[in-house]
Amino acid sequence: MKVGIVGLPNVGKSTLFKALTQKTVDIQNYPFCTIEPNTGIVKVPDERLEKLASVSVSQKVIPAIIEFVDIAGLVSGAHKGEGLGNKFLSHIREVDAIAHVVRVFSDQNIIHVAGKSDPKSDIEVIHLELIFADLATVEKRMSATKDLLKRGVDRDATQTLDVLERIKQTLDNGKLAHTVGLTEEEEARIRDLHLLTRKPFLFVFNTNEGGASDAASKAVVEQYRASYPCVELCAGEESQIAELNDDERKELGVSLTGLDKLITIGYEALSLITYFTSGPQETRAWTISRGTKAPQAAGVIHTDFEKGFIAAEVINWKDFVECGSEIKAKEKGLMHLEGKEYIVQDGDVMLFRFAT
């Protein structure tokens, strides 16, 4: 899973990325400090892993991961190439979800690209640039689809054109493409366009220590919290906390950081869940989409597991931990056998049976 960190220049994207990934990145007080995107792999915090590993006496513990991409700041006119915008927009097309960093902190020493901080306006600038970029993509495809329809080459061109027109109308009205409800079949017709505003969004409000700097900023945070996954954090403070070891964090009473919350909501924004395999060799978290059936979940481990799938022994992680062993779980009847139609649940511990 890849999450792109976007926003205007100087809103704290690179500081946030450095805190998330513990990587050294160039952070300067001027626009376009970041040109090429920085990437980093981050573990998904999950207390269930250690508890399962303790029961299984596992040699290794392997968490789920997210890849974060620090994308250069966008500015008004990016879709027309302003501030190297076309290049930066192409980087966003490659991610699975967008983490939009919004400045709600006050600091006269940090330059704002528009001269003054206005969170609502800042969000609208980014959204409009993404919308304009998507409009250009949709209109180009519509022209090509109309040509196919005219020449009778594509029998399904009419249905495709209908989907494109609905999306174009939404974009023309200043709304993001992900607000258009599509069936799986309709989604498949436009998936290759990689529309920017069709991707899941989450918002990261970069605050002063203690919260947003003023009432207007707080109102913007609450407005977007009603519709999107959101997290408030102070990137500078999180960067300092990230450098502490576990003992130092405990001394300060830090159990769940803002970064932990961001990673978790990023995971949830893509409708992803975790199932586990646990044994003496390793306890491991596996990432799948919500609604995945058992054979496809097995295929995440190895494609041969999906092809030869017979059944899966399943137990909820809490039951597994409380029982203290697989044998005791079976004795209590808490481990059940499931077939090909079983939909894997978040927190399932699974043992697959497959034909070799």
N, C-alpha and C positions, 0 to 999 in steps of 0.2 A: 504494500500500500504506500502510495506516494502523496504527500500533502505539500502543496505550494504555499509559501508564505508571501503574501502580496500586500501592497499598500502604497501610499505616497512616499516620496523620499523623506528620510529623517523622522520616521515615526517609531523606530525601534526594532525594525525587522531583523537586522543583523545582530543586535544585542540579544534579542530573543533567541535567534538561531544559535548563537554561541552558547547561551545558557542551556538550551535544549541538548545540544550535541557535544558540548565541551570541546569544540573545535576552535582553533584560532582563526578568526576571520577579520578582514579589514573593516574597521568601524571608524568613520570620520564624520565631521560635522559639515558635510556638503552633499548636494544631490549627486546621485549616480556613482557613489563610492563603490557599490557592487555592480559589476558589469556582467561577468559570467556567473551563473547561479552556483552557490555553494550547496553541497548535499551532505547529509549526515544521517546515520542510522540510529534510532532511539528505541530503547526497550519499552514495551508497554507495561506499566506497573501493575502487578497482579499478585496480591497476597495469597491467593489460592495455591500458587505454584509451590511455595516453600512448605506449606502444610501437607500437600500431596507428596512432595519429595521426602518429607520426614516419615510418613507412613510407609512409603515404598523403600526407604533407605537408598535413595537414588544417588548414583555417582555424579551425575550432571543434572543441572537445571537449565532449561532452554526456554526463554520467554518469547512471546510474540514481538514483532518489531514494526516500526513505522519509519519510512524514509521521509525526512523533511528537506524541502528545497527552498533556499533563500533566494527569491527572485528580485531583481533590481526594481527600484521604485518606479511606479507609473505616474505619468502626469497628464494633465488635460491635453488632448490631441495625440495621445499615444497611438490610437488606431490609424493616424495619418503619418506616423513615424516620428512624432515629437519625442525628444529624449530617448532616441533609439527604441521607441515603443514597439514597433513591429517585431523586433528581435525578442523583446521581453515577453510579448504576448505569445509568441511561439513556444516559449518555455512553459507558459501556463497550460498550454494545450496538452502537455505531456503528463500532467499530474492527475490524480484521481479525485482530489478534493482541494478546496481553496480555503486557507486560513487568512482572513482579511484582518490585518493589524491596523487599529485605529488609534490615533493619538488623542488621549483625554488627560494628558498631564500638562502642567504649565512649567516652562523653563525658557526664560528669555535668552539663554545662552545657546539654545539649540534652534537653528534656523528652520522656519516653516516655509515650504516651497511657495505657499500662497501669501506669505507675509504675516498671516495670523492663523491661529488654530480655530477651526470650526468643524467639529466631528461630523455633524450631519452633512455638511457640504463636502467634506473629504470623502465620505462614503459614496455620495452621489457621483463624484468625479470618477472614482474607480468603476462603479457600476455602469456609468454611461460609456466609458471607454470599452468595457467588455461587451456591452450591448451593441455599440457601433461595429466592433470587430465581428461579432456574431451576425449582425445584419448583412455585412459584406459577404460572409461565408454562405448564408442562406440564399441571398439574392443570386449569387453565382451558381449555386446548385439549382435554384428554381429555373434559371435560364437554360441550363443544360437539360433539365427534366422536361421542360416545355418542348425543347428541340426533339427529344426522344419520342415524346407523345405525338408530335407533328409527323414524325417519320414512321410511327407505328413500330418502333424497335422494341420498346419495353411495354409489355401488357399491364404492368403494375404502376406505370408512371402516374396515372390519375390519383391513385391512393397516396403515392409519395408526395405528389404536388399538394394534396390536401393537407398533409402533415406540415409541410414547409410553409404553407400559407397561414396556418394557425400559429405557428411559431413566429413568423414574420409580423403578424398582427400584434402579438404580445410584445415583441421587441419594439415595434413602432410606438406602442403605448408606454414605453419606458419601463417595462417589467422584465424580469429575468426569465430565461427560457425554462428554467426548472419549475416554474409555476404552471406550465402547460401539462395537463394530465394526458399521458399516452399509454396505450396498451403495449404489451411486450412486442407485438408485431410492428406497431408504429415506431416504437423505440429503435428497433432493429434497422428501420429504413433510414434513420438519420444518425446512427451511432458513429459512422465513419467520419462525420463532420467534426467530431470532438468539440462541440460548442462549449465555449467558456462558461456561459451562464446556465448551462445545463448541469454543471458539476455541483455536488453538495457544497454548501457554504457554511463556515463557522466564523465567528467573530472573536478577535482577541483585542480587548480594550486595554491599552497600555496606560496605566495610571501613575500618579504620584504614589509614594509610600502612604498607605492609609486610604487610598481610593481615588475616584475621579476628582478633578480639581475644582469643579463648580457645579451648580444646580443644572445648568443647561446640558453639560456633559453627562451628568447622571441620568437626565431624562432620555437622552439618546441611547444610553446603555439599556435602560428599561424597555424602550420602544423595540429594540432589536432582539432583546432577550425573549420577547413574546413570540417571535417567529423563527428564531434561529438558535442553534447551540452557541452559547457565549461563555467566555471566561474573562474575568478581570484580573489583571496582574500588573506588577511593576517590574518591567523587564530588567532594569538595573539591579533591583533587589534580588530578583530570581537568579541573576547571574552570579551574585555574591553567595547565595545559598547553595547554588550548584557546585561551588568550589569546596564546600564543607564535606567532611566525611560523615559516616552514619552516626558516630558517637557525638560529634559536634552538633549535628542536627537535633539529636535527642536532648542534648543539654539546653538547646534553645526552644525545645518543645515543638519542633517542626516535624509533623508526621506526613501531611499531604501538601505538597507544594503547588503553586499555581501551574507549574510545568506539568506535574502529574495530572492535574485536572485537564489541561489542554490536550495532552496525549490521549486521555480517556475519551474526551468528547470528540476528538478527531476520529477515533476508532468507531464511536457510536454514529457519527455523522454519515459514515459509509454503510451503516446497517450491518456491521460486522460483529460476529460473536466468536467466542473461544471455546474449543473443546480440548480435552487433555488426553494424553497417553501417559501412563505412569508405571514404572517398574524399577528393578534394581539398577539397570544401566542408566536410565534417564527419565526425568519427568519433563514433559514438553507441552507448550501451548501451541495449538494450531488455529490459524485464522481462517474462517469461512464466512460466507454471506449468510445472513439470517434467512431461514427457509431451505437451507441445503439438506438434501437427503443423504442417508448414511453412505451409499456407494460413492457419491461424489465427495463426501467428506474424507473417505478413505483414500480417494484419488489425490488428495492434497499431499498425503504422505508419499505415495508412489502410484503412478498410473496403473501398474499391474494390480494394485489392491482394488481399484475400481472395476477393472475388467473381470477379476476373479472373485468378486465379492459374493459371499454366501450369507453371512449374518454378522451382527455385532452384539457383544455383551456390553450393556450400558448401565452406569450407575451415576447418580448425582454426586458431585465432588464432596458435598457436606456429609452425605451418607457414608462415603468411602472413608473420610477422615474420622468420623465418629465411630465407625466400626473398627478401625485400626488395622484392617487387613482385607484382602480380597476374599479369603476363605470365610471370615466372619460375615462379610457382606452377603455372600452366597447363602450361608446358613440362615440368615435372617430374611432371605428372599428379596433383598433390595437390589440385586443385580438381575436385570431382565434381558432376554434375548430379543433382538429386533431385526426385521428384514429390510428389503430394499426400499420400502415406502416410508420408513421411519425418518421423521424430520429432526435433525440434531438440534438439541437445546443448548443454550449457553451454560457452561459449567458441567456438561456431560464428561465423564471419564469413560473412554471407549477401548475395547479390545476387539479387533476385527478378525473374523474368520474368512479366509479366502482360499480358492482353489489354486494350486500351483501348476 
